[in-house]
Amino acid sequence: MADLIETLREGLPSEAVVTDPDVMGSYANDMASFCEAGTPAVVVLPRSVEQVQHVMRTATRLRVPVVPQGARTGLSGAANASDGCIVLSLVKMDRILEINPVDRIAVVEPGVVNAVLSRAVMERGLYYPPDPSSWEQCTIGGNIGTASGGLCCVKYGVTAEYVLGLDVVLADGRLLKTGRRTAKGVAGYDLTRLFVGSEGSLGIVVRAVLALKPAPPEQLVLAAEFPSTATASDAICQIMERGHTPSLLELMDRTSVHAVNALANMGLPDTTEALLLAAFDTPDPAADLAAVGELCTAAGATEVVPAEDAAESDLLLQARRLTLPALEAVKGVTMIDDVCVPRSRLAAMIDGTAAIAEKYGLTIGVVAHAGDGNTHPTVCFDASDPDESRRARESFDEIMALGLELGGTITGEHGVGVLKREWLARELGPVGVEMQRGIKQVFDPLGLLNPGKLFA
Ligand SMILES: Cc1cc2nc3c(=O)[nH]c(=O)nc-3n(C[C@H](O)[C@H](O)[C@H](O)COP(=O)(O)OP(=O)(O)OC[C@H]3O[C@@H](n4cnc5c(N)ncnc54)[C@H](O)[C@@H]3O)c2cc1C
């Protein structure tokens, strides 16, 4: 241990090497429940690529595991420390290096906060679409690590669609450059895409070239109340089938609506079974909202209320972004599922989740990036009650089983981490797991990068 700390200090400033147990404790885990977390040997906060390379060379020489971290807002335990590891926090590498309107790219360090980048490019008339609800905290490095999505992905796609090239420090400290900064490029295997969603298990992202879009017109939001999740799901299918391109299509069930009202008194309709939020950032959003409003009414909506202006739209989005914290406040702790199903199976997924909640006697609120079929059934439980905790874990697993049965995936955007590693094998099958383990072996032959994540 003394050797490790001493060697790290040779290539890092003293304030970048943290050994205080209390401070290190705060780096032990991300925001997921039910995920084991170990005690790190040291936390390092490098500010340059060379310093990251020094950390990785040291780790390889001394055979010490490394857990990369962004803002630790992850929901699968993917950033949790393992015993005796080096926690490698990238949050101090937070410079936006370039915004280039001609090439429509931004070049950033991994610790840049998503919202900071979004605002910076917006000032130049550009748009970085991936917008996880945690965007005020989470980092671009973490977004790449988890391949995160967000509210606007129904129209603009997820993080993977925007990462053009990466600089990655490999396990042994070498610097790998992947991808490009051009609009097109097909030279060799797509290693850039491989790193997106790799949860820190293949290398440390130290720089990213991100694609930008021209800033769209301001979006307008519509709220539609439904008497059942089935009628709301029907409206969603209609909207997609008719070729509409909403910039957001989100669903909140009754439990979620109540939780948000209880937390923040947002005045959402308390009597609705399902609240659908649809938005358009098209040249004539009011006309698009009117057309979608008609579809909602035809599907059974009891009330359809288009926002009158951007301020009203923002309020509705704020309410949506508050859903997870609001559900957390119900019982103190939540487990957030992330099952994504084909949109056509959304009603079956949500109704099946309600049946699971009833079977286990639990409150499970469902909020969904409905346009993507990506549901977040959120199990609310009292962690001090062992029986309730057991039922929470069992219901969480049953929801994933239901998702697979409906042709979906166990994770649409939060990743596998520790929480779903047994389930990854079920989804991939033995051949899939063998190929993925082979890739891991190529990049990390000593198994030092984020051990215990992804694979059981
Ligand atoms: C309230 C709330 C709302 C959320 N909403 C969404 C949402 O809408 N959509 C969504 O997709 N997610 C959402 N999340 C989950 C989470 O915010 C995302 O997964 C986010 O991308 C994590 O970023 P982070 O910086 O916190 O990364 P961390 O949690 O610190 O790390 C995530 C993973 O990335 C790896 N990693 C981090 N930095 C690097 C790096 N530089 N190089 C290599 N690997 C690295 C870590 O090892 C880990 O495996 C939400 C979370 C919360 C708490």
The ligand as an SDF file (V2000), in Angstrom:
LIG
                    3D

 53 58  0  0  0  0  0  0  0  0999 V2000
  -31.9900   11.6210  -10.7730 C   0  0  0  0  0  0  0  0  0  0  0  0
  -31.2960   10.8030  -11.8480 C   0  0  0  0  0  0  0  0  0  0  0  0
  -31.8110   10.8080  -13.1330 C   0  0  0  0  0  0  0  0  0  0  0  0
  -31.1770   10.0620  -14.1480 C   0  0  0  0  0  0  0  0  0  0  0  0
  -31.6940   10.1140  -15.4180 N   0  0  0  0  0  0  0  0  0  0  0  0
  -31.0760    9.4440  -16.4020 C   0  0  0  0  0  0  0  0  0  0  0  0
  -31.5880    9.5000  -17.7440 C   0  0  0  0  0  0  0  0  0  0  0  0
  -32.5700   10.1780  -18.0390 O   0  0  0  0  0  0  0  0  0  0  0  0
  -30.9350    8.7890  -18.6860 N   0  0  0  0  0  0  0  0  0  0  0  0
  -29.8140    8.0580  -18.4040 C   0  0  0  0  0  0  0  0  0  0  0  0
  -29.2670    7.4410  -19.3120 O   0  0  0  0  0  0  0  0  0  0  0  0
  -29.3310    7.9890  -17.1560 N   0  0  0  0  0  0  0  0  0  0  0  0
  -29.9170    8.6520  -16.1460 C   0  0  0  0  0  0  0  0  0  0  0  0
  -29.4100    8.5790  -14.8810 N   0  0  0  0  0  0  0  0  0  0  0  0
  -28.2350    7.7510  -14.6110 C   0  0  0  0  0  0  0  0  0  0  0  0
  -26.8700    8.4740  -14.6720 C   0  0  0  0  0  0  0  0  0  0  0  0
  -27.0080    9.8480  -14.4290 O   0  0  0  0  0  0  0  0  0  0  0  0
  -26.1820    8.2310  -16.0260 C   0  0  0  0  0  0  0  0  0  0  0  0
  -25.8650    6.8710  -16.1390 O   0  0  0  0  0  0  0  0  0  0  0  0
  -24.9150    9.0730  -16.2580 C   0  0  0  0  0  0  0  0  0  0  0  0
  -24.4550    8.8610  -17.5740 O   0  0  0  0  0  0  0  0  0  0  0  0
  -23.7850    8.7480  -15.2860 C   0  0  0  0  0  0  0  0  0  0  0  0
  -22.8070    9.7590  -15.3810 O   0  0  0  0  0  0  0  0  0  0  0  0
  -21.7720   10.0200  -14.1990 P   0  0  0  0  0  0  0  0  0  0  0  0
  -20.8570   11.1050  -14.5960 O   0  0  0  0  0  0  0  0  0  0  0  0
  -22.4570   10.1820  -12.9230 O   0  0  0  0  0  0  0  0  0  0  0  0
  -20.9530    8.6370  -14.2220 O   0  0  0  0  0  0  0  0  0  0  0  0
  -20.6310    7.5940  -13.0810 P   0  0  0  0  0  0  0  0  0  0  0  0
  -21.8800    7.1500  -12.4290 O   0  0  0  0  0  0  0  0  0  0  0  0
  -19.5670    8.1270  -12.1980 O   0  0  0  0  0  0  0  0  0  0  0  0
  -20.0150    6.4090  -13.9460 O   0  0  0  0  0  0  0  0  0  0  0  0
  -20.8190    5.6730  -14.8350 C   0  0  0  0  0  0  0  0  0  0  0  0
  -19.9540    4.6060  -15.5490 C   0  0  0  0  0  0  0  0  0  0  0  0
  -19.0440    5.2370  -16.4260 O   0  0  0  0  0  0  0  0  0  0  0  0
  -17.7050    4.8810  -16.1100 C   0  0  0  0  0  0  0  0  0  0  0  0
  -16.8920    6.0750  -16.3480 N   0  0  0  0  0  0  0  0  0  0  0  0
  -17.0640    7.3090  -15.8540 C   0  0  0  0  0  0  0  0  0  0  0  0
  -16.1500    8.1500  -16.3700 N   0  0  0  0  0  0  0  0  0  0  0  0
  -15.3660    7.4100  -17.1990 C   0  0  0  0  0  0  0  0  0  0  0  0
  -14.2440    7.6860  -18.0270 C   0  0  0  0  0  0  0  0  0  0  0  0
  -13.7420    8.9240  -18.1360 N   0  0  0  0  0  0  0  0  0  0  0  0
  -13.6890    6.6690  -18.7220 N   0  0  0  0  0  0  0  0  0  0  0  0
  -14.1770    5.4180  -18.6570 C   0  0  0  0  0  0  0  0  0  0  0  0
  -15.2440    5.0950  -17.9000 N   0  0  0  0  0  0  0  0  0  0  0  0
  -15.8300    6.0820  -17.1880 C   0  0  0  0  0  0  0  0  0  0  0  0
  -17.7440    4.4290  -14.6550 C   0  0  0  0  0  0  0  0  0  0  0  0
  -16.7140    3.4990  -14.3780 O   0  0  0  0  0  0  0  0  0  0  0  0
  -19.0970    3.7680  -14.6090 C   0  0  0  0  0  0  0  0  0  0  0  0
  -19.0010    2.4780  -15.1330 O   0  0  0  0  0  0  0  0  0  0  0  0
  -30.0190    9.2900  -13.8460 C   0  0  0  0  0  0  0  0  0  0  0  0
  -29.5120    9.3020  -12.5470 C   0  0  0  0  0  0  0  0  0  0  0  0
  -30.1320   10.0400  -11.5520 C   0  0  0  0  0  0  0  0  0  0  0  0
  -29.5470   10.0230  -10.1760 C   0  0  0  0  0  0  0  0  0  0  0  0
  1  2  1  0
  2  3  1  0
  2 52  2  0
  3  4  2  0
  4  5  1  0
  4 50  1  0
  5  6  2  0
  6  7  1  0
  6 13  1  0
  7  8  2  0
  7  9  1  0
  9 10  1  0
 10 11  2  0
 10 12  1  0
 12 13  2  0
 13 14  1  0
 14 15  1  0
 14 50  1  0
 15 16  1  0
 16 17  1  0
 16 18  1  0
 18 19  1  0
 18 20  1  0
 20 21  1  0
 20 22  1  0
 22 23  1  0
 23 24  1  0
 24 25  2  0
 24 26  1  0
 24 27  1  0
 27 28  1  0
 28 29  2  0
 28 30  1  0
 28 31  1  0
 31 32  1  0
 32 33  1  0
 33 34  1  0
 33 48  1  0
 34 35  1  0
 35 36  1  0
 35 46  1  0
 36 37  1  0
 36 45  1  0
 37 38  2  0
 38 39  1  0
 39 40  1  0
 39 45  2  0
 40 41  1  0
 40 42  2  0
 42 43  1  0
 43 44  2  0
 44 45  1  0
 46 47  1  0
 46 48  1  0
 48 49  1  0
 50 51  2  0
 51 52  1  0
 52 53  1  0
M  END
$$$$
